[in-house]
């Protein structure tokens, strides 16, 4: 229906062995980033490995980029196991435009 409100963001959490998989859907932006940041902070404090699944995102703004870069830095600096999926086409384009795609901890078949 054309007049139904569109869902702008959803976070789904599931476990894959000892890892938490946070699947993001919709739009990651200034209005939605704080909830994701809080969950990542809690999981980092517990030392729970995380996969941030960006495949369901339709949009990401600069606050989303900062969130991903900060989590990657936290992981590298503390030994916390943090990885991301390659993301949707929209996310990959944002990473390419920001020239950061080579600085991100992508999950691979060997670290799944």
Secondary structure, DSSP 8 states (H G I E B T S, - for coil): -TTS----EEEEEEEETTEEEEEEEEEESTTTHHHHHHHHHHHHHTT--EEEEEEEEEEE-HHHHHHHHHHHHHHHHH---EEE----HHHHHHHHHTT-GGGS-B--GGG-
